[in-house]
Amino acid sequence: MPSIPASLPTRRLIATLGLLFAAACSPVFAQTHPGQEQLVSEVARDTGKSSASLNALLDGAKKQQSILDAISRPAEAKPWKDYRPIFMTPQRINDGIAFYREHRALLDSIGKQYGVPPEYIVAIVGVETSYGRITGKYKVLDALVTLGLYYPPRATYFRQQLKVLLELPENHLAGPVDTLTGSYAGAQGWGQFMPESIRDFGVDADGDGRIDLKNSLPDIFASVANYFAKHGWQTGGLVAAPARADSAAKPITVKDSKPQWPLEQLEAWGYAPVQSLNPGQPTSLQSLQGADGMEYWYTFQNFYVITTYNRSPLYALAVHQLAQAIAQGANGQGNNGMDATQ
């Protein structure tokens, strides 16, 4: 006997029940962090990595309130008179001199290769991690999950860093992603590179097939030098030079440290160089509250390059002054460096 076709309403009911049953039987991903599902989808699409393995990594990451607290009170919020003493201490200067002397052959070679004075490579690792002694104890994955997925003021930036971290090949990191440690902002290694900087500027200088910014001095030094070179460091160029403001000097406010006026323009506005400088150089001006009153600094292209590492002009001037003190001490010109102002 032939089967009797079900009526249209019955067929619709059967179809609906089938869909509901399939949905009930399908596994539903309960994301551990807000936005995790979308992030994993993007990384898996762009890299072909397993969604399951990516979710497992992120499931193991923890939101850290101490990270949210730390980012709300950066040292760069201090005035120059309080910021400078953090980095221009006799111990940090003397340690930098000893560090340079110990690794001079390697540093000089890399500095020559990239056109970056080796004392600035030393000063970066000195300011960032006290010459590799303090690289940070936060789990990098926790830091970037916390700031990228729970910190709205800068979520766009830190989410991008988290995405890049998850996308980096294994040979671009000092170890498995979930074991990496660094700063509260997710920076890694002696030079405190963010994931995008590792991807774009990290160098395998020792030729072992891995970019290791924690354990390989050649990789660490070359990556810092490469970063500066790729950002426009001018070999032999000035970084900063002190200026003196006359009583009628025009008040100047700058949004960033990009050189934007001929040196002569600043002189015309009432800012005279303390030392002899070649005319016609593009420059900018920083006005900072020093321990003995206002300080005025001509700043040049290389100063701007340092601010691409950390956008604070206080940071750039601290790196510059530490580098000068280290170079003077390493070359036998005194080693206290506390009055390094050029």
C-alpha positions in Angstrom: 0.0 0.0 0.0 1.5 3.3 -1.0 2.5 5.7 1.9 0.2 8.7 2.4 2.1 12.1 2.1 2.0 14.2 5.3 0.1 17.4 5.1 2.0 20.7 4.6 1.5 21.8 8.2 2.7 18.5 9.4 5.8 18.7 7.3 6.6 22.1 8.6 6.2 21.0 12.1 8.5 18.0 11.5 11.1 20.3 9.9 11.0 22.8 12.8 11.3 20.0 15.4 14.3 18.7 13.5 16.1 22.0 13.6 15.4 22.4 17.3 16.7 18.9 18.0 19.9 19.6 15.9 20.5 22.9 17.8 20.0 21.2 21.1 22.5 18.5 20.2 25.2 20.9 18.8 27.9 22.0 21.2 27.6 25.7 22.2 30.8 27.6 22.9 30.6 29.6 26.1 33.3 32.2 25.8 35.5 32.8 28.9 36.2 36.5 28.0 34.0 39.1 26.2 34.8 39.1 22.5 36.8 35.9 22.7 34.7 34.1 20.1 35.1 36.8 17.5 38.8 37.1 18.2 39.4 33.4 17.8 37.4 33.4 14.6 39.6 36.1 13.1 42.9 34.4 14.1 41.8 31.0 12.9 40.7 32.6 9.6 43.9 34.5 9.1 46.4 31.8 10.2 44.6 28.4 9.9 45.3 27.7 13.5 42.8 25.5 15.4 39.9 27.3 17.0 40.0 24.7 19.8 43.6 25.3 20.6 43.2 29.1 20.5 40.1 28.8 22.8 42.1 26.6 25.2 44.9 29.3 25.4 42.4 32.1 26.1 40.4 30.0 28.5 43.6 29.7 30.6 44.2 33.5 30.6 42.9 35.5 33.6 41.7 39.1 33.9 44.1 40.8 36.4 42.9 43.8 38.4 46.5 44.7 39.2 47.1 45.3 35.5 44.1 47.6 35.2 45.4 49.5 38.3 49.0 49.7 36.9 48.0 51.2 33.6 46.1 54.0 35.3 49.2 55.4 37.0 52.0 55.5 34.4 55.4 57.0 35.5 55.2 59.3 32.4 52.5 61.3 34.2 55.2 62.7 36.6 56.9 66.0 35.8 60.5 65.8 34.5 62.0 66.8 37.9 60.5 63.6 39.4 60.8 61.4 36.3 64.5 62.0 35.6 65.8 60.7 39.0 64.1 57.3 38.4 66.5 56.6 35.5 69.5 58.9 36.0 70.9 57.2 39.1 74.6 56.4 39.8 73.8 52.7 39.9 71.9 52.6 36.6 74.6 54.7 34.9 77.5 52.6 36.3 75.7 49.4 35.5 75.3 50.6 32.0 78.9 51.5 31.7 79.9 48.0 32.9 77.3 46.4 30.6 78.6 48.2 27.6 82.2 47.4 28.4 81.3 43.7 28.9 79.5 43.4 25.5 81.3 46.1 23.6 82.4 44.0 20.6 78.9 42.8 19.9 77.3 46.2 20.6 79.7 48.1 18.4 79.3 45.6 15.6 75.5 45.8 15.7 75.6 49.6 16.1 77.7 49.9 13.0 75.5 47.5 11.0 72.4 49.5 11.7 73.8 53.0 12.0 72.7 53.4 15.7 75.2 54.4 18.4 75.6 51.4 20.7 75.1 53.5 23.8 71.5 54.1 22.8 70.9 50.3 22.5 72.4 50.0 26.0 70.3 52.8 27.3 67.1 51.3 26.0 67.6 48.0 27.8 68.8 50.0 30.8 65.6 52.1 31.0 63.3 49.2 30.1 64.6 46.4 32.2 67.7 47.5 34.1 69.9 45.6 31.6 67.8 42.5 31.5 67.3 42.1 35.3 63.7 43.1 35.5 61.7 41.9 32.4 58.4 41.6 34.1 56.5 38.9 36.0 53.0 39.2 34.5 51.9 36.5 32.1 51.9 38.2 28.7 48.6 36.5 27.8 46.9 37.7 30.9 48.1 41.3 30.3 46.9 41.4 26.7 43.6 39.7 27.5 43.0 42.1 30.4 43.8 45.2 28.4 42.5 44.1 25.1 39.1 42.7 26.3 38.5 44.5 29.6 40.0 48.0 29.2 37.8 50.2 26.9 40.1 53.3 26.9 42.8 51.4 24.9 41.0 48.2 23.9 41.5 48.7 20.2 45.3 48.8 20.6 45.7 46.0 23.0 43.2 43.7 21.3 45.4 44.1 18.2 48.5 43.2 20.1 46.7 40.1 21.5 45.6 39.1 18.0 49.2 39.4 16.8 50.5 37.5 19.7 48.2 34.6 18.9 49.2 34.8 15.2 53.0 34.9 15.7 54.9 31.8 14.6 56.5 29.8 17.4 60.0 30.8 16.3 59.2 34.5 16.9 58.8 33.9 20.7 61.1 32.9 23.6 58.7 30.0 24.5 55.1 28.8 24.4 52.6 31.6 24.4 51.1 30.7 27.8 54.5 30.7 29.5 55.7 34.1 28.3 56.1 36.8 31.0 56.6 40.5 30.7 55.3 43.9 31.7 51.7 44.8 32.8 51.2 46.0 29.2 52.3 42.8 27.6 55.8 43.8 26.5 58.5 41.1 26.4 62.2 40.7 26.7 65.1 43.0 27.5 63.9 45.6 25.1 60.2 45.2 26.1 58.8 44.6 22.6 55.1 44.4 22.0 53.9 41.6 19.7 53.7 43.9 16.6 57.2 45.1 17.2 58.4 41.5 17.5 56.7 40.7 14.2 57.9 43.8 12.3 61.3 44.5 13.8 62.5 41.4 15.6 65.8 40.1 14.3 67.3 36.6 14.4 70.9 37.9 14.7 72.4 34.8 16.0 71.1 32.7 13.2 69.5 29.9 15.3 66.1 30.2 13.5 64.4 31.9 16.4 63.8 35.5 17.5 64.5 35.3 21.2 64.4 38.6 22.9 64.8 37.1 26.4 67.8 34.8 26.1 69.8 35.9 23.0 71.9 39.1 23.3 72.5 39.3 19.5 68.8 39.1 18.9 68.0 41.7 21.6 70.6 44.2 20.5 69.9 43.9 16.8 66.1 44.1 17.3 66.4 47.4 19.2 68.8 48.8 16.6 66.6 47.6 13.7 63.6 49.2 15.4 65.4 52.6 15.5 66.7 52.2 11.9 63.4 51.3 10.5 61.8 54.3 12.2 64.2 56.8 10.6 67.2 57.1 12.8 69.7 59.4 11.2 73.2 58.1 11.6 75.4 60.9 13.1 72.3 63.1 13.8 71.6 65.0 17.0 69.0 63.8 19.5 68.5 66.8 21.8 70.3 70.0 22.8 69.6 72.4 25.6 68.2 75.9 24.9 67.9 79.1 26.9 64.6 81.1 26.8 64.8 84.8 27.0 62.2 86.8 28.9 60.1 87.5 25.8 60.2 84.0 24.4 57.0 83.0 22.6 55.2 80.2 24.4 55.2 77.0 22.3 53.0 73.9 22.6 53.8 70.8 20.6 51.5 67.8 20.1 54.3 65.4 19.4 58.1 65.4 18.9 58.2 65.6 15.1 60.7 68.2 14.0 58.6 71.0 12.5 60.6 74.3 12.4 64.0 75.4 11.2 66.3 75.9 14.1 66.5 79.6 13.2 62.7 80.0 13.8 63.0 78.9 17.4 65.9 81.3 17.8 63.7 84.1 16.4 61.0 83.1 18.9 63.4 83.6 21.8 65.0 80.2 22.3 68.8 80.4 22.0 71.0 77.2 21.7 73.4 76.7 24.6 75.9 75.0 22.3 76.9 75.6 18.7 74.5 74.0 16.3 74.4 73.8 12.5 71.7 76.1 11.1 68.8 75.0 9.0 68.1 71.7 10.9 64.4 70.8 11.4 63.7 70.8 15.1 61.1 70.9 17.8 61.1 72.2 21.3 60.3 70.6 24.7 59.6 72.7 27.7 59.9 70.6 30.9 59.7 71.3 34.6 63.2 70.6 35.9 64.5 70.5 39.4 65.8 74.0 39.1 63.0 75.5 37.0 61.9 75.2 33.4 64.2 73.4 31.0 64.1 74.0 27.2 65.3 71.4 24.7 65.8 71.5 21.0 64.8 68.0 19.8 65.6 66.5 16.5 64.7 63.5 14.3 66.5 61.0 16.5 64.6 62.2 19.5 61.4 61.6 17.6 62.5 58.1 16.8 62.9 57.4 20.5 59.4 58.6 21.1 58.1 55.9 18.7 59.4 53.4 21.2 57.6 55.2 24.0 55.7 58.4 23.0 56.6 60.3 26.2 59.2 63.0 25.6 60.3 62.4 29.2 61.2 58.8 28.3 63.1 60.0 25.2 65.1 62.5 27.1 65.9 60.0 29.9 67.1 57.5 27.3 69.2 60.2 25.6 70.8 61.4 28.9 71.5 57.9 30.1 73.1 57.0 26.7 75.4 60.1 26.9 76.4 59.2 30.5 77.2 55.6 29.5 79.2 56.6 26.5 81.2 59.1 28.6 81.9 56.6 31.3 82.8 53.8 28.9 85.2 56.0 27.1 87.0 57.1 30.3 85.4 60.6 30.6 83.9 60.1 34.1 81.2 57.8 35.2 78.7 59.6 37.4 76.8 61.1 34.5 74.5 63.0 36.8 75.0 66.3 34.9 74.6 64.8 31.5 72.5 67.4 29.7 73.6 67.3 26.1 
